[in-house]
């Protein structure tokens, strides 16, 4: 089973490295450059749109997971449909600005593809009063997926940061899924155990494949970046990581908390920034550079910020996520304890305030 999980991941890595290099050459020849402006965090024109390599590498290898009976075809169809929609509207926005209502419409459609095909468990499992309200839980899941899609785009502003976030979150989710206890209430017969293993192995394989595809792109995106991800790549990663949370929730409800903890750096920074900009009556949907990570990058540089995010994810957030996954600590308690220093850091670096 380990070989069946690793082969698609290895192929995704190779495809992403090769395609990113090709897209970089294509962008340089075609003049598809991200030219710095007053809202940019980079200083020189840089090729953009390299995240399409992540999209293609993942979409090519996802059917392999189904053919190898690691993940269900229904889940594969949902992930591919959602990813294609999110990447498509992102690519269109990369080429020419897409009006906000149309972007949100396609983003919601991508989220609906996830909910339609994956058959998620209610997001608010930890709150009993909501567990039987399918409309409420479905709406929460939809909002969560759309927010994940957008916050990944918001946080893709310095070299390598979105790639490092996706890799560490995916690998952390795979580890949490591997260590999470069984949650089947049925007797431990062959059918129940088999169903659990398909879900557990499928979650791990999906997470590793997405991480590998992103790692191939990071080869070119590591500071100083030789190509940028673009909205196509960030939107695709956002909806895929959101879907990964729901897929992981089928293994164990505790993994919903674990995934929320692992994504804490992006969630706290983007959410704090959004609330502050709304409070200041700014046009929050316009491009800006007031996120905490952007403020930090101007002071310390892209490389130090990206490495710090990786270190925080691995050394701080992953242990809390593992405690939640194992049931050692209630997920809500682990999340609050994990988020407190992140919120302090966001406030320290003036998230959402003018630079």
C-alpha positions in Angstrom: 0.0 0.0 0.0 2.9 2.4 0.8 4.2 1.9 -2.8 0.8 2.6 -4.3 0.6 5.9 -2.3 4.2 7.0 -3.1 4.2 6.3 -6.9 1.6 9.0 -7.8 3.3 11.4 -5.4 6.7 10.8 -7.1 5.2 11.3 -10.5 3.4 14.5 -9.4 6.7 15.9 -8.2 8.5 15.2 -11.5 5.7 16.6 -13.6 5.5 19.8 -11.5 9.3 20.4 -11.7 9.4 19.9 -15.5 6.2 21.9 -16.2 7.2 24.8 -14.0 10.5 25.1 -15.9 8.6 25.1 -19.2 6.0 27.6 -18.0 8.8 29.9 -16.9 10.4 29.8 -20.4 7.0 30.4 -22.0 6.3 33.3 -19.7 9.6 35.0 -20.4 9.2 34.6 -24.2 5.6 35.8 -24.1 6.2 38.7 -21.7 3.9 37.2 -19.0 5.6 39.0 -16.2 4.4 40.3 -12.8 5.6 43.9 -12.9 6.1 45.5 -9.4 3.8 48.2 -8.3 3.1 50.1 -5.0 1.3 47.0 -3.6 3.9 44.4 -4.6 6.3 42.7 -2.3 8.9 42.0 -5.0 11.3 44.5 -6.7 11.8 43.1 -10.2 9.6 41.7 -13.0 9.1 38.0 -12.5 7.3 35.4 -14.7 3.9 34.4 -13.3 1.4 31.6 -13.7 3.7 28.8 -12.7 1.0 27.4 -10.4 -0.6 25.8 -13.4 2.1 23.2 -13.1 0.7 22.2 -9.7 -2.7 22.0 -11.2 -1.7 19.7 -14.1 0.5 17.5 -12.0 -2.2 16.9 -9.4 -5.0 16.4 -12.0 -2.9 13.9 -13.9 -2.0 11.8 -10.8 -5.4 11.9 -9.0 -6.9 9.3 -11.3 -3.9 7.0 -10.6 -4.9 7.0 -6.9 -8.4 5.8 -8.0 -7.0 3.2 -10.4 -4.8 1.9 -7.6 -7.8 1.6 -5.4 -6.3 4.0 -2.8 -9.1 6.6 -3.2 -12.7 6.4 -4.4 -13.5 7.5 -7.9 -16.3 9.7 -6.6 -13.9 11.6 -4.4 -11.4 11.8 -7.4 -14.2 13.3 -9.6 -15.0 15.9 -6.9 -11.4 16.9 -6.4 -10.8 17.2 -10.1 -14.0 19.2 -10.9 -13.5 21.6 -8.0 -9.8 22.1 -8.8 -10.5 22.7 -12.4 -13.1 25.3 -11.7 -10.9 27.1 -9.1 -7.9 27.0 -11.3 -9.9 28.2 -14.4 -11.3 31.3 -12.7 -7.9 32.0 -11.2 -6.2 31.7 -14.6 -8.7 34.0 -16.1 -8.1 36.5 -13.3 -4.3 36.2 -14.0 -4.8 37.2 -17.6 -7.4 39.9 -17.1 -9.2 41.0 -14.0 -12.4 39.0 -13.5 -15.2 41.0 -11.7 -15.6 40.0 -8.0 -19.2 38.7 -8.4 -18.1 36.3 -11.2 -15.1 35.1 -9.2 -17.3 34.4 -6.2 -19.8 32.6 -8.3 -17.2 30.2 -9.8 -15.6 29.8 -6.4 -18.9 28.7 -4.8 -19.4 26.3 -7.7 -16.0 24.8 -7.0 -16.9 24.4 -3.4 -20.2 22.8 -4.3 -18.4 20.2 -6.4 -16.4 19.2 -3.3 -19.6 18.9 -1.2 -21.5 17.1 -3.9 -18.9 14.4 -4.6 -17.1 13.9 -1.4 -20.1 13.4 0.9 -18.6 15.3 3.8 -19.4 15.0 7.5 -20.8 18.1 9.1 -18.0 20.7 9.8 -19.4 21.6 13.3 -19.3 18.0 14.7 -18.0 19.4 18.0 -21.2 21.4 18.6 -24.1 18.9 19.1 -26.9 21.4 18.5 -25.7 21.8 14.9 -24.8 18.2 14.0 -28.3 17.4 12.7 -28.8 20.6 10.8 -27.6 19.6 7.3 -28.4 23.1 5.8 -26.3 24.8 8.5 -23.4 22.4 8.2 -23.5 22.5 4.4 -23.4 26.3 4.5 -20.5 26.3 6.9 -18.6 23.9 4.8 -19.3 26.0 1.7 -18.1 29.2 3.4 -15.1 27.4 4.7 -14.0 26.2 1.3 -14.5 29.6 -0.4 -12.6 31.2 2.4 -9.7 28.7 2.1 -9.6 29.4 -1.6 -9.4 33.1 -1.1 -7.1 33.2 1.9 -4.5 31.1 0.0 -4.6 33.7 -2.7 -4.3 36.5 -0.2 -1.3 34.9 1.5 0.6 34.2 -1.7 2.5 37.4 -1.5 6.1 36.6 -0.8 8.5 34.0 -2.4 7.7 30.4 -1.5 5.3 31.1 1.4 2.1 29.5 -0.1 4.1 26.5 -1.4 5.7 25.9 2.0 2.3 26.3 3.7 0.7 23.8 1.4 3.5 21.3 1.8 3.7 21.4 5.6 -0.1 21.4 6.0 -0.5 18.4 3.7 2.3 16.4 5.2 1.1 17.2 8.7 -2.4 16.1 7.7 -1.1 12.8 6.4 0.8 12.2 9.7 -2.3 13.1 11.8 -4.5 10.8 9.7 -2.0 8.0 10.1 -2.0 8.4 13.9 -5.7 9.2 14.5 -7.6 6.4 16.3 -10.4 4.3 14.8 -13.8 5.9 15.0 -16.1 3.2 13.5 -18.8 2.3 16.0 -19.5 -0.9 14.2 -17.9 -4.2 15.3 -14.3 -4.6 14.1 -15.2 -6.9 11.3 -13.5 -7.2 7.9 -15.9 -4.7 6.2 -15.5 -2.0 8.8 -11.8 -2.3 8.9 -11.5 -2.3 5.1 -13.7 0.8 4.8 -11.6 2.6 7.4 -8.3 1.7 5.7 -9.6 2.9 2.3 -10.5 6.3 3.9 -7.3 6.6 5.9 -5.0 5.5 3.1 -6.9 7.7 0.6 -6.5 10.7 2.8 -2.8 10.1 3.3 -2.2 9.5 -0.5 -4.1 12.6 -1.5 -2.2 14.8 1.0 1.1 13.4 -0.1 0.3 13.8 -3.8 -0.7 17.5 -3.3 2.4 18.1 -1.3 4.7 16.5 -3.9 3.2 18.5 -6.8 3.7 21.7 -4.7 7.2 20.7 -3.8 8.0 20.4 -7.5 6.9 23.9 -8.1 8.7 25.1 -5.0 12.0 24.1 -6.7 11.4 27.2 -8.9 9.5 29.4 -6.4 12.0 29.2 -3.5 13.4 32.7 -2.5 14.4 34.4 -4.6 11.6 33.1 -6.8 12.2 32.6 -10.5 8.4 32.3 -11.1 5.3 33.1 -9.2 2.3 30.8 -8.5 -0.5 33.1 -9.7 -4.2 33.0 -8.9 -4.7 29.7 -10.8 -2.2 27.9 -8.5 -3.2 29.5 -5.3 -7.0 29.1 -5.9 -6.4 25.4 -6.8 -4.3 24.8 -3.7 -6.9 26.6 -1.5 -9.8 24.5 -2.6 -7.8 21.3 -2.5 -6.5 21.9 1.0 -10.1 22.7 2.1 -11.3 19.5 0.5 -8.5 17.6 2.2 -9.9 18.8 5.6 -13.3 17.3 4.7 -11.8 14.1 3.4 -9.7 13.8 6.6 -12.9 14.3 8.6 -14.2 11.0 7.2 -11.3 9.3 8.9 -11.9 10.9 12.3 -13.9 14.1 13.3 -10.8 15.1 15.4 -8.9 15.6 12.1 -11.2 18.6 11.3 -9.6 20.3 14.3 -6.1 19.1 13.3 -6.4 20.6 9.8 -7.7 23.9 11.2 -4.7 24.0 13.6 -2.2 23.2 10.8 -3.4 26.0 8.7 -3.3 28.5 11.5 -0.6 30.8 10.1 -2.7 31.6 7.0 -6.0 31.6 8.8 -5.0 33.9 11.6 -3.1 36.4 9.4 -5.7 36.5 6.7 -8.7 36.7 9.1 -7.1 39.4 11.3 -6.2 41.4 8.3 -9.7 41.1 6.8 -11.5 42.2 10.0 -9.2 45.2 10.5 -9.6 46.4 6.9 -13.4 46.0 7.1 -13.3 47.9 10.4 -11.3 50.7 8.7 -13.9 50.8 5.9 -11.3 49.9 3.3 -12.1 48.0 0.1 -11.0 44.7 1.5 -11.3 42.9 -1.9 -8.7 45.2 -3.5 -5.0 44.2 -3.6 -2.9 45.5 -0.7 0.2 44.6 1.2 -0.9 45.0 4.8 -0.8 41.3 5.9 1.4 40.5 8.8 3.7 38.3 6.7 4.1 41.2 4.2 5.0 43.6 6.9 7.5 41.1 8.3 9.0 40.5 4.8 9.7 44.1 4.3 11.6 44.1 7.5 13.4 40.7 7.4 13.2 39.6 3.8 11.3 36.9 2.0 13.5 34.0 2.8 13.4 34.5 6.6 9.6 34.9 6.6 9.1 31.7 4.5 11.5 29.7 6.6 9.8 31.0 9.8 6.4 29.9 8.5 7.7 26.4 7.8 9.3 26.2 11.3 6.1 27.4 13.0 4.1 24.8 11.1 6.4 22.0 12.0 7.6 22.8 15.4 4.6 24.6 16.9 1.4 23.7 15.1 2.0 20.1 14.2 2.4 19.0 17.8 -0.9 20.6 18.7 -2.5 19.0 15.7 -1.2 15.6 16.7 -2.6 16.0 20.2 -6.0 16.8 18.7 -5.8 13.9 16.2 -5.0 11.4 18.9 -7.7 12.7 21.2 -5.2 13.6 23.9 -6.5 17.1 24.0 -9.9 18.3 22.8 -9.5 19.9 19.3 -11.1 23.2 20.3 -8.7 23.6 23.3 -5.7 22.7 21.2 -6.7 25.1 18.5 -7.1 28.0 20.9 -3.8 27.3 22.6 -2.1 27.0 19.2 -3.6 30.2 17.8 -2.8 32.5 20.7 0.8 33.2 19.8 -0.2 33.4 16.1 -2.7 36.2 16.9 -0.1 38.0 19.0 2.4 37.8 16.1 -0.3 39.1 13.6 -1.0 42.1 15.9 2.7 42.6 16.5 3.3 42.9 12.8 0.3 45.2 12.3 -1.9 42.9 10.2 -4.5 44.9 8.3 -2.9 48.3 9.2 -1.1 50.7 6.8 2.6 50.1 6.4 
